[in-house]
């Protein structure tokens, strides 16, 4: 999964490997907990990769904007501009499974007795 994510994001060095692995482990754990599984099915690896890519795009964007601009939010009157976020979300919020993602995972859920 790590190599696929790095390829899609165009990352050639190993500087972000530990961060990517952290996000992979977090997403996998959320999926296993939600689906009541012990191991991640092969079919869900692409799901994890896509979710981590989305998170890394926000993470990399926030890092670049913060280092270049130094400002993430500007408020003038009733107008609020947020830089480096997707729909006002940060990486912590993106790690959580959305309702749409949960619907996608329902076919993998197992019941516990």
MARPAKOL-886345 format. One record per residue (C-alpha): residue number from 1; residue in three letters; chain; x, y, z. Coordinates in Angstrom, 1 decimal, decimal comma. Last residue first. Example, Ala and Ser with C-alpha at 12.3 -4.5 7.8 and 13.67 -1.06 7.14 Angstrom:
2
+-----+---------+--------+--------+--------+--------+
: num : residuo : cadena :     px :     py :     pz :
+-----+---------+--------+--------+--------+--------+
:   2 :     ser :      A :   13,7 :   -1,1 :    7,1 :
:   1 :     ala :      A :   12,3 :   -4,5 :    7,8 :
+-----+---------+--------+--------+--------+--------+
This chain:
113
+-----+---------+--------+--------+--------+--------+
: num : residuo : cadena :     px :     py :     pz :
+-----+---------+--------+--------+--------+--------+
: 113 :     unk :      A :  -22,7 :  -13,2 :   18,9 :
: 112 :     unk :      A :  -20,7 :  -10,8 :   16,7 :
: 111 :     unk :      A :  -22,0 :   -9,8 :   13,3 :
: 110 :     unk :      A :  -19,6 :   -9,3 :   10,4 :
: 109 :     unk :      A :  -19,4 :   -6,2 :    8,3 :
: 108 :     unk :      A :  -17,8 :   -6,5 :    4,8 :
: 107 :     unk :      A :  -20,9 :   -5,6 :    2,8 :
: 106 :     unk :      A :  -21,4 :   -2,6 :    5,1 :
: 105 :     unk :      A :  -18,0 :   -1,0 :    4,1 :
: 104 :     unk :      A :  -19,3 :    1,1 :    1,2 :
: 103 :     unk :      A :  -22,2 :    2,4 :    3,4 :
: 102 :     unk :      A :  -19,6 :    3,3 :    6,0 :
: 101 :     unk :      A :  -17,6 :    5,3 :    3,4 :
: 100 :     unk :      A :  -20,8 :    7,3 :    2,6 :
:  99 :     unk :      A :  -21,5 :    7,9 :    6,2 :
:  98 :     unk :      A :  -17,9 :    9,2 :    6,7 :
:  97 :     unk :      A :  -15,2 :    7,2 :    8,4 :
:  96 :     unk :      A :  -13,0 :    9,3 :   10,6 :
:  95 :     unk :      A :   -9,4 :    9,9 :    9,4 :
:  94 :     unk :      A :  -10,6 :   13,0 :    7,5 :
:  93 :     unk :      A :  -11,4 :   14,9 :   10,8 :
:  92 :     unk :      A :   -7,9 :   14,5 :   12,1 :
:  91 :     unk :      A :   -6,4 :   15,5 :    8,7 :
:  90 :     unk :      A :   -8,2 :   18,9 :    8,8 :
:  89 :     unk :      A :  -11,5 :   19,8 :    7,3 :
:  88 :     unk :      A :  -12,8 :   23,2 :    6,2 :
:  87 :     unk :      A :  -14,2 :   21,8 :    2,9 :
:  86 :     unk :      A :  -10,7 :   20,7 :    2,1 :
:  85 :     unk :      A :   -8,2 :   22,7 :    4,1 :
:  84 :     unk :      A :   -5,0 :   24,5 :    3,1 :
:  83 :     unk :      A :   -6,3 :   28,0 :    3,3 :
:  82 :     unk :      A :   -9,4 :   29,1 :    5,2 :
:  81 :     unk :      A :  -11,2 :   32,3 :    4,2 :
:  80 :     unk :      A :  -13,9 :   33,7 :    6,5 :
:  79 :     unk :      A :  -16,2 :   36,5 :    5,3 :
:  78 :     unk :      A :  -18,6 :   38,1 :    7,8 :
:  77 :     unk :      A :  -16,3 :   40,9 :    8,6 :
:  76 :     unk :      A :  -12,8 :   40,0 :    7,5 :
:  75 :     unk :      A :  -11,5 :   36,7 :    8,7 :
:  74 :     unk :      A :   -8,3 :   35,1 :    7,5 :
:  73 :     unk :      A :   -7,4 :   31,5 :    8,2 :
:  72 :     unk :      A :   -4,3 :   29,3 :    7,7 :
:  71 :     unk :      A :   -1,6 :   31,9 :    7,8 :
:  70 :     unk :      A :    2,2 :   31,3 :    7,6 :
:  69 :     unk :      A :    2,1 :   31,9 :    3,9 :
:  68 :     unk :      A :    4,9 :   29,7 :    2,6 :
:  67 :     unk :      A :    5,4 :   27,3 :    5,5 :
:  66 :     unk :      A :    1,7 :   27,1 :    6,4 :
:  65 :     unk :      A :    0,7 :   26,7 :    2,8 :
:  64 :     unk :      A :    3,1 :   23,9 :    2,2 :
:  63 :     unk :      A :    2,3 :   22,0 :    5,4 :
:  62 :     unk :      A :   -1,4 :   22,4 :    5,0 :
:  61 :     unk :      A :   -1,2 :   21,2 :    1,4 :
:  60 :     unk :      A :    0,9 :   18,1 :    2,4 :
:  59 :     unk :      A :   -1,6 :   17,2 :    5,1 :
:  58 :     unk :      A :   -4,6 :   17,8 :    2,8 :
:  57 :     unk :      A :   -3,1 :   15,7 :    0,0 :
:  56 :     unk :      A :   -2,0 :   13,1 :    2,6 :
:  55 :     unk :      A :   -5,6 :   12,7 :    3,9 :
:  54 :     unk :      A :   -7,0 :   12,1 :    0,4 :
:  53 :     unk :      A :   -4,2 :    9,7 :   -0,4 :
:  52 :     unk :      A :   -4,8 :    7,8 :    2,9 :
:  51 :     unk :      A :   -8,5 :    7,4 :    2,0 :
:  50 :     unk :      A :   -7,6 :    6,1 :   -1,5 :
:  49 :     unk :      A :   -5,1 :    3,7 :   -0,2 :
:  48 :     unk :      A :   -7,4 :    2,3 :    2,5 :
:  47 :     unk :      A :  -10,2 :    1,7 :    0,0 :
:  46 :     unk :      A :   -7,7 :    0,2 :   -2,4 :
:  45 :     unk :      A :   -6,7 :   -2,3 :    0,4 :
:  44 :     unk :      A :  -10,3 :   -3,2 :    1,0 :
:  43 :     unk :      A :  -10,5 :   -6,1 :   -1,5 :
:  42 :     unk :      A :   -7,5 :   -7,8 :    0,2 :
:  41 :     unk :      A :   -9,6 :   -8,2 :    3,3 :
:  40 :     unk :      A :   -8,2 :   -6,5 :    6,4 :
:  39 :     unk :      A :   -7,8 :   -9,0 :    9,3 :
:  38 :     unk :      A :   -9,6 :   -9,5 :   12,6 :
:  37 :     unk :      A :  -12,9 :   -8,1 :   11,4 :
:  36 :     unk :      A :  -15,8 :   -6,5 :   13,3 :
:  35 :     unk :      A :  -16,6 :   -4,2 :   10,3 :
:  34 :     unk :      A :  -16,4 :   -0,9 :   12,2 :
:  33 :     unk :      A :  -13,4 :   -2,1 :   14,3 :
:  32 :     unk :      A :  -11,5 :   -3,5 :   11,4 :
:  31 :     unk :      A :  -12,2 :   -0,4 :    9,3 :
:  30 :     unk :      A :  -11,1 :    2,0 :   12,1 :
:  29 :     unk :      A :   -7,9 :   -0,1 :   12,6 :
:  28 :     unk :      A :   -7,1 :    0,0 :    8,9 :
:  27 :     unk :      A :   -7,6 :    3,7 :    8,8 :
:  26 :     unk :      A :   -5,2 :    4,3 :   11,7 :
:  25 :     unk :      A :   -2,6 :    1,8 :   10,5 :
:  24 :     unk :      A :   -2,6 :    3,5 :    7,0 :
:  23 :     unk :      A :   -2,4 :    7,0 :    8,5 :
:  22 :     unk :      A :    0,6 :    6,0 :   10,6 :
:  21 :     unk :      A :    2,3 :    4,3 :    7,6 :
:  20 :     unk :      A :    1,8 :    7,5 :    5,6 :
:  19 :     unk :      A :    3,4 :    9,5 :    8,4 :
:  18 :     unk :      A :    6,3 :    7,1 :    8,7 :
:  17 :     unk :      A :    6,9 :    7,0 :    5,0 :
:  16 :     unk :      A :    6,9 :   10,8 :    4,6 :
:  15 :     unk :      A :   10,7 :   11,4 :    4,2 :
:  14 :     unk :      A :   11,3 :    8,2 :    2,2 :
:  13 :     unk :      A :   11,9 :    9,9 :   -1,1 :
:  12 :     unk :      A :   10,0 :    9,8 :   -4,4 :
:  11 :     unk :      A :    6,6 :   11,1 :   -3,5 :
:  10 :     unk :      A :    4,5 :   11,6 :   -6,6 :
:   9 :     unk :      A :    1,2 :   11,4 :   -4,7 :
:   8 :     unk :      A :    0,0 :    8,4 :   -6,8 :
:   7 :     unk :      A :    3,4 :    6,7 :   -6,6 :
:   6 :     unk :      A :    3,7 :    7,3 :   -2,8 :
:   5 :     unk :      A :    0,3 :    5,8 :   -2,2 :
:   4 :     unk :      A :    1,1 :    2,8 :   -4,3 :
:   3 :     unk :      A :    4,4 :    2,2 :   -2,6 :
:   2 :     unk :      A :    2,8 :    2,4 :    0,9 :
:   1 :     unk :      A :    0,0 :    0,0 :    0,0 :
+-----+---------+--------+--------+--------+--------+
